[in-house]
Amino acid sequence: MVLPVYGETCRTYENQEICLISLKRSAKYYWEYRAVLRIDGKKLPMKKFDCLHDLALANNQRKFVCSLVSKL
């Protein structure tokens, strides 16, 4: 079970500030999350993130989202 995220959680990756605005887990695919991020103050549209497969090849956005999910 993933708890709702209140407020924004932010981290800095390679001189970019990435903030999580909202996070929802897929009901069908437990490893898939839909997140809305803000990068350097610019809000991005909702995007799907796969937190099951090889994270070593992941981009900064995916690493950020999946690192938060593993702690919940």
Backbone atoms as SQL, in Angstrom:
CREATE TABLE atoms (id INTEGER PRIMARY KEY, chain TEXT, resi INTEGER, resn TEXT, atom TEXT, x REAL, y REAL, z REAL);
INSERT INTO atoms VALUES
  (1, 'A', 1, 'MET', 'N', 0.842, -1.177, 0.000),
  (2, 'A', 1, 'MET', 'CA', 0.000, 0.000, 0.000),
  (3, 'A', 1, 'MET', 'C', 0.886, 1.238, 0.000),
  (4, 'A', 2, 'VAL', 'N', 0.571, 2.183, -0.855),
  (5, 'A', 2, 'VAL', 'CA', 1.317, 3.429, -0.929),
  (6, 'A', 2, 'VAL', 'C', 0.480, 4.532, -0.314),
  (7, 'A', 3, 'LEU', 'N', 1.069, 5.228, 0.624),
  (8, 'A', 3, 'LEU', 'CA', 0.372, 6.320, 1.280),
  (9, 'A', 3, 'LEU', 'C', 0.423, 7.567, 0.406),
  (10, 'A', 4, 'PRO', 'N', -0.576, 8.425, 0.505),
  (11, 'A', 4, 'PRO', 'CA', -0.547, 9.658, -0.283),
  (12, 'A', 4, 'PRO', 'C', 0.593, 10.565, 0.186),
  (13, 'A', 5, 'VAL', 'N', 1.121, 11.313, -0.727),
  (14, 'A', 5, 'VAL', 'CA', 2.217, 12.220, -0.417),
  (15, 'A', 5, 'VAL', 'C', 1.623, 13.589, -0.127),
  (16, 'A', 6, 'TYR', 'N', 1.961, 14.135, 1.020),
  (17, 'A', 6, 'TYR', 'CA', 1.467, 15.461, 1.397),
  (18, 'A', 6, 'TYR', 'C', 2.599, 16.460, 1.248),
  (19, 'A', 7, 'GLY', 'N', 2.307, 17.596, 0.629),
  (20, 'A', 7, 'GLY', 'CA', 3.351, 18.579, 0.388),
  (21, 'A', 7, 'GLY', 'C', 4.233, 18.096, -0.751),
  (22, 'A', 8, 'GLU', 'N', 5.411, 18.662, -0.832),
  (23, 'A', 8, 'GLU', 'CA', 6.357, 18.272, -1.879),
  (24, 'A', 8, 'GLU', 'C', 7.630, 17.740, -1.253),
  (25, 'A', 9, 'THR', 'N', 8.139, 16.685, -1.827),
  (26, 'A', 9, 'THR', 'CA', 9.419, 16.141, -1.429),
  (27, 'A', 9, 'THR', 'C', 10.396, 16.470, -2.544),
  (28, 'A', 10, 'CYS', 'N', 11.516, 17.070, -2.203),
  (29, 'A', 10, 'CYS', 'CA', 12.473, 17.518, -3.225),
  (30, 'A', 10, 'CYS', 'C', 13.855, 16.927, -2.976),
  (31, 'A', 11, 'ARG', 'N', 14.563, 16.685, -4.055),
  (32, 'A', 11, 'ARG', 'CA', 15.958, 16.232, -4.012),
  (33, 'A', 11, 'ARG', 'C', 16.704, 16.926, -5.151),
  (34, 'A', 12, 'THR', 'N', 18.019, 16.992, -5.020),
  (35, 'A', 12, 'THR', 'CA', 18.850, 17.564, -6.079),
  (36, 'A', 12, 'THR', 'C', 19.643, 16.444, -6.735),
  (37, 'A', 13, 'TYR', 'N', 19.522, 16.327, -8.045),
  (38, 'A', 13, 'TYR', 'CA', 20.263, 15.363, -8.854),
  (39, 'A', 13, 'TYR', 'C', 20.983, 16.133, -9.954),
  (40, 'A', 14, 'GLU', 'N', 22.287, 16.023, -10.003),
  (41, 'A', 14, 'GLU', 'CA', 23.085, 16.648, -11.055),
  (42, 'A', 14, 'GLU', 'C', 22.648, 18.093, -11.317),
  (43, 'A', 15, 'ASN', 'N', 22.618, 18.898, -10.260),
  (44, 'A', 15, 'ASN', 'CA', 22.276, 20.329, -10.327),
  (45, 'A', 15, 'ASN', 'C', 20.847, 20.606, -10.767),
  (46, 'A', 16, 'GLN', 'N', 19.951, 19.638, -10.650),
  (47, 'A', 16, 'GLN', 'CA', 18.533, 19.841, -10.936),
  (48, 'A', 16, 'GLN', 'C', 17.754, 19.563, -9.662),
  (49, 'A', 17, 'GLU', 'N', 16.844, 20.465, -9.319),
  (50, 'A', 17, 'GLU', 'CA', 15.972, 20.217, -8.189),
  (51, 'A', 17, 'GLU', 'C', 14.716, 19.514, -8.713),
  (52, 'A', 18, 'ILE', 'N', 14.478, 18.299, -8.222),
  (53, 'A', 18, 'ILE', 'CA', 13.320, 17.509, -8.642),
  (54, 'A', 18, 'ILE', 'C', 12.400, 17.364, -7.434),
  (55, 'A', 19, 'CYS', 'N', 11.148, 17.799, -7.599),
  (56, 'A', 19, 'CYS', 'CA', 10.160, 17.733, -6.515),
  (57, 'A', 19, 'CYS', 'C', 8.987, 16.860, -6.937),
  (58, 'A', 20, 'LEU', 'N', 8.507, 16.058, -6.012),
  (59, 'A', 20, 'LEU', 'CA', 7.347, 15.204, -6.249),
  (60, 'A', 20, 'LEU', 'C', 6.097, 15.950, -5.803),
  (61, 'A', 21, 'ILE', 'N', 5.160, 16.147, -6.729),
  (62, 'A', 21, 'ILE', 'CA', 3.911, 16.839, -6.429),
  (63, 'A', 21, 'ILE', 'C', 2.823, 15.834, -6.084),
  (64, 'A', 22, 'SER', 'N', 2.694, 14.767, -6.888),
  (65, 'A', 22, 'SER', 'CA', 1.704, 13.727, -6.589),
  (66, 'A', 22, 'SER', 'C', 2.219, 12.380, -7.065),
  (67, 'A', 23, 'LEU', 'N', 1.713, 11.324, -6.415),
  (68, 'A', 23, 'LEU', 'CA', 2.163, 9.968, -6.712),
  (69, 'A', 23, 'LEU', 'C', 0.992, 9.011, -6.544),
  (70, 'A', 24, 'LYS', 'N', 0.765, 8.159, -7.553),
  (71, 'A', 24, 'LYS', 'CA', -0.288, 7.137, -7.487),
  (72, 'A', 24, 'LYS', 'C', 0.265, 5.832, -8.027),
  (73, 'A', 25, 'ARG', 'N', -0.070, 4.738, -7.349),
  (74, 'A', 25, 'ARG', 'CA', 0.354, 3.424, -7.811),
  (75, 'A', 25, 'ARG', 'C', -0.709, 2.843, -8.722),
  (76, 'A', 26, 'SER', 'N', -0.282, 2.135, -9.758),
  (77, 'A', 26, 'SER', 'CA', -1.209, 1.467, -10.672),
  (78, 'A', 26, 'SER', 'C', -1.871, 0.298, -9.948),
  (79, 'A', 27, 'ALA', 'N', -3.175, 0.156, -10.128),
  (80, 'A', 27, 'ALA', 'CA', -3.887, -0.968, -9.515),
  (81, 'A', 27, 'ALA', 'C', -3.555, -2.284, -10.214),
  (82, 'A', 28, 'LYS', 'N', -3.281, -2.232, -11.509),
  (83, 'A', 28, 'LYS', 'CA', -3.028, -3.438, -12.292),
  (84, 'A', 28, 'LYS', 'C', -1.570, -3.886, -12.204),
  (85, 'A', 29, 'TYR', 'N', -0.635, -2.932, -12.259),
  (86, 'A', 29, 'TYR', 'CA', 0.797, -3.253, -12.237),
  (87, 'A', 29, 'TYR', 'C', 1.418, -2.612, -11.006),
  (88, 'A', 30, 'TYR', 'N', 1.660, -3.423, -9.954),
  (89, 'A', 30, 'TYR', 'CA', 2.111, -2.902, -8.667),
  (90, 'A', 30, 'TYR', 'C', 3.442, -2.159, -8.739),
  (91, 'A', 31, 'TRP', 'N', 4.240, -2.413, -9.769),
  (92, 'A', 31, 'TRP', 'CA', 5.554, -1.780, -9.897),
  (93, 'A', 31, 'TRP', 'C', 5.501, -0.461, -10.675),
  (94, 'A', 32, 'GLU', 'N', 4.334, -0.104, -11.150),
  (95, 'A', 32, 'GLU', 'CA', 4.204, 1.087, -11.983),
  (96, 'A', 32, 'GLU', 'C', 3.539, 2.218, -11.189),
  (97, 'A', 33, 'TYR', 'N', 4.132, 3.390, -11.257),
  (98, 'A', 33, 'TYR', 'CA', 3.636, 4.552, -10.533),
  (99, 'A', 33, 'TYR', 'C', 3.417, 5.705, -11.502),
  (100, 'A', 34, 'ARG', 'N', 2.402, 6.507, -11.223),
  (101, 'A', 34, 'ARG', 'CA', 2.150, 7.727, -11.998),
  (102, 'A', 34, 'ARG', 'C', 2.501, 8.888, -11.099),
  (103, 'A', 35, 'ALA', 'N', 3.373, 9.754, -11.587),
  (104, 'A', 35, 'ALA', 'CA', 3.835, 10.859, -10.759),
  (105, 'A', 35, 'ALA', 'C', 3.818, 12.163, -11.544),
  (106, 'A', 36, 'VAL', 'N', 3.566, 13.228, -10.807),
  (107, 'A', 36, 'VAL', 'CA', 3.697, 14.576, -11.347),
  (108, 'A', 36, 'VAL', 'C', 4.907, 15.192, -10.641),
  (109, 'A', 37, 'LEU', 'N', 5.865, 15.653, -11.427),
  (110, 'A', 37, 'LEU', 'CA', 7.101, 16.211, -10.890),
  (111, 'A', 37, 'LEU', 'C', 7.236, 17.683, -11.251),
  (112, 'A', 38, 'ARG', 'N', 8.046, 18.374, -10.456),
  (113, 'A', 38, 'ARG', 'CA', 8.436, 19.738, -10.775),
  (114, 'A', 38, 'ARG', 'C', 9.969, 19.726, -10.836),
  (115, 'A', 39, 'ILE', 'N', 10.523, 20.151, -11.971),
  (116, 'A', 39, 'ILE', 'CA', 11.976, 20.180, -12.142),
  (117, 'A', 39, 'ILE', 'C', 12.404, 21.625, -12.322),
  (118, 'A', 40, 'ASP', 'N', 13.255, 22.081, -11.412),
  (119, 'A', 40, 'ASP', 'CA', 13.738, 23.467, -11.413),
  (120, 'A', 40, 'ASP', 'C', 12.585, 24.463, -11.527),
  (121, 'A', 41, 'GLY', 'N', 11.504, 24.201, -10.792),
  (122, 'A', 41, 'GLY', 'CA', 10.368, 25.119, -10.761),
  (123, 'A', 41, 'GLY', 'C', 9.348, 24.938, -11.870),
  (124, 'A', 42, 'LYS', 'N', 9.601, 24.055, -12.837),
  (125, 'A', 42, 'LYS', 'CA', 8.680, 23.843, -13.950),
  (126, 'A', 42, 'LYS', 'C', 7.921, 22.528, -13.740),
  (127, 'A', 43, 'LYS', 'N', 6.583, 22.645, -13.680),
  (128, 'A', 43, 'LYS', 'CA', 5.747, 21.458, -13.475),
  (129, 'A', 43, 'LYS', 'C', 5.648, 20.664, -14.772),
  (130, 'A', 44, 'LEU', 'N', 5.868, 19.361, -14.671),
  (131, 'A', 44, 'LEU', 'CA', 5.779, 18.462, -15.823),
  (132, 'A', 44, 'LEU', 'C', 4.444, 17.723, -15.800),
  (133, 'A', 45, 'PRO', 'N', 3.956, 17.286, -16.958),
  (134, 'A', 45, 'PRO', 'CA', 2.720, 16.498, -16.981),
  (135, 'A', 45, 'PRO', 'C', 2.934, 15.132, -16.315),
  (136, 'A', 46, 'MET', 'N', 1.834, 14.484, -15.946),
  (137, 'A', 46, 'MET', 'CA', 1.921, 13.170, -15.306),
  (138, 'A', 46, 'MET', 'C', 2.667, 12.190, -16.206),
  (139, 'A', 47, 'LYS', 'N', 3.500, 11.358, -15.584),
  (140, 'A', 47, 'LYS', 'CA', 4.316, 10.404, -16.326),
  (141, 'A', 47, 'LYS', 'C', 4.338, 9.082, -15.565),
  (142, 'A', 48, 'LYS', 'N', 4.399, 7.967, -16.306),
  (143, 'A', 48, 'LYS', 'CA', 4.496, 6.640, -15.695),
  (144, 'A', 48, 'LYS', 'C', 5.956, 6.299, -15.430),
  (145, 'A', 49, 'PHE', 'N', 6.192, 5.643, -14.290),
  (146, 'A', 49, 'PHE', 'CA', 7.534, 5.209, -13.919),
  (147, 'A', 49, 'PHE', 'C', 7.495, 3.735, -13.553),
  (148, 'A', 50, 'ASP', 'N', 8.382, 2.947, -14.123),
  (149, 'A', 50, 'ASP', 'CA', 8.506, 1.513, -13.876),
  (150, 'A', 50, 'ASP', 'C', 9.586, 1.323, -12.815),
  (151, 'A', 51, 'CYS', 'N', 9.193, 0.898, -11.616),
  (152, 'A', 51, 'CYS', 'CA', 10.147, 0.738, -10.510),
  (153, 'A', 51, 'CYS', 'C', 10.547, -0.723, -10.292),
  (154, 'A', 52, 'LEU', 'N', 10.244, -1.587, -11.240),
  (155, 'A', 52, 'LEU', 'CA', 10.585, -3.000, -11.106),
  (156, 'A', 52, 'LEU', 'C', 11.880, -3.338, -11.826),
  (157, 'A', 53, 'HIS', 'N', 12.047, -2.817, -13.011),
  (158, 'A', 53, 'HIS', 'CA', 13.177, -3.197, -13.857),
  (159, 'A', 53, 'HIS', 'C', 14.422, -2.372, -13.570),
  (160, 'A', 54, 'ASP', 'N', 15.516, -2.749, -14.126),
  (161, 'A', 54, 'ASP', 'CA', 16.863, -2.253, -13.861),
  (162, 'A', 54, 'ASP', 'C', 16.958, -0.743, -13.574),
  (163, 'A', 55, 'LEU', 'N', 17.136, -0.412, -12.303),
  (164, 'A', 55, 'LEU', 'CA', 17.241, 0.991, -11.914),
  (165, 'A', 55, 'LEU', 'C', 18.619, 1.576, -12.211),
  (166, 'A', 56, 'ALA', 'N', 19.607, 0.724, -12.458),
  (167, 'A', 56, 'ALA', 'CA', 20.942, 1.229, -12.773),
  (168, 'A', 56, 'ALA', 'C', 20.931, 2.036, -14.073),
  (169, 'A', 57, 'LEU', 'N', 20.002, 1.723, -14.967),
  (170, 'A', 57, 'LEU', 'CA', 19.910, 2.420, -16.247),
  (171, 'A', 57, 'LEU', 'C', 18.892, 3.554, -16.217),
  (172, 'A', 58, 'ALA', 'N', 18.323, 3.822, -15.051),
  (173, 'A', 58, 'ALA', 'CA', 17.244, 4.797, -14.939),
  (174, 'A', 58, 'ALA', 'C', 17.756, 6.229, -15.025),
  (175, 'A', 59, 'ASN', 'N', 16.872, 7.115, -15.493),
  (176, 'A', 59, 'ASN', 'CA', 17.203, 8.536, -15.485),
  (177, 'A', 59, 'ASN', 'C', 16.951, 9.101, -14.089),
  (178, 'A', 60, 'ASN', 'N', 17.320, 10.359, -13.862),
  (179, 'A', 60, 'ASN', 'CA', 17.203, 10.964, -12.537),
  (180, 'A', 60, 'ASN', 'C', 15.766, 11.010, -12.032),
  (181, 'A', 61, 'GLN', 'N', 14.824, 11.275, -12.917),
  (182, 'A', 61, 'GLN', 'CA', 13.418, 11.332, -12.506),
  (183, 'A', 61, 'GLN', 'C', 12.959, 9.979, -11.980),
  (184, 'A', 62, 'ARG', 'N', 13.281, 8.934, -12.691),
  (185, 'A', 62, 'ARG', 'CA', 12.868, 7.586, -12.288),
  (186, 'A', 62, 'ARG', 'C', 13.563, 7.166, -10.991),
  (187, 'A', 63, 'LYS', 'N', 14.847, 7.469, -10.871),
  (188, 'A', 63, 'LYS', 'CA', 15.561, 7.139, -9.636),
  (189, 'A', 63, 'LYS', 'C', 14.913, 7.818, -8.440),
  (190, 'A', 64, 'PHE', 'N', 14.544, 9.078, -8.617),
  (191, 'A', 64, 'PHE', 'CA', 13.925, 9.846, -7.544),
  (192, 'A', 64, 'PHE', 'C', 12.596, 9.234, -7.125),
  (193, 'A', 65, 'VAL', 'N', 11.707, 8.986, -8.068),
  (194, 'A', 65, 'VAL', 'CA', 10.390, 8.434, -7.764),
  (195, 'A', 65, 'VAL', 'C', 10.521, 7.057, -7.128),
  (196, 'A', 66, 'CYS', 'N', 11.327, 6.206, -7.705),
  (197, 'A', 66, 'CYS', 'CA', 11.452, 4.831, -7.192),
  (198, 'A', 66, 'CYS', 'C', 12.149, 4.782, -5.838),
  (199, 'A', 67, 'SER', 'N', 13.041, 5.720, -5.559),
  (200, 'A', 67, 'SER', 'CA', 13.683, 5.741, -4.241),
  (201, 'A', 67, 'SER', 'C', 12.672, 6.116, -3.158),
  (202, 'A', 68, 'LEU', 'N', 11.720, 6.968, -3.478),
  (203, 'A', 68, 'LEU', 'CA', 10.679, 7.325, -2.517),
  (204, 'A', 68, 'LEU', 'C', 9.717, 6.176, -2.291),
  (205, 'A', 69, 'VAL', 'N', 9.376, 5.459, -3.347),
  (206, 'A', 69, 'VAL', 'CA', 8.429, 4.351, -3.256),
  (207, 'A', 69, 'VAL', 'C', 8.991, 3.236, -2.385),
  (208, 'A', 70, 'SER', 'N', 10.265, 2.936, -2.498),
  (209, 'A', 70, 'SER', 'CA', 10.864, 1.848, -1.730),
  (210, 'A', 70, 'SER', 'C', 10.854, 2.148, -0.244),
  (211, 'A', 71, 'LYS', 'N', 10.732, 3.417, 0.143),
  (212, 'A', 71, 'LYS', 'CA', 10.713, 3.788, 1.566),
  (213, 'A', 71, 'LYS', 'C', 9.319, 3.761, 2.157),
  (214, 'A', 72, 'LEU', 'N', 8.292, 3.699, 1.315),
  (215, 'A', 72, 'LEU', 'CA', 6.908, 3.748, 1.822),
  (216, 'A', 72, 'LEU', 'C', 6.427, 2.374, 2.245);
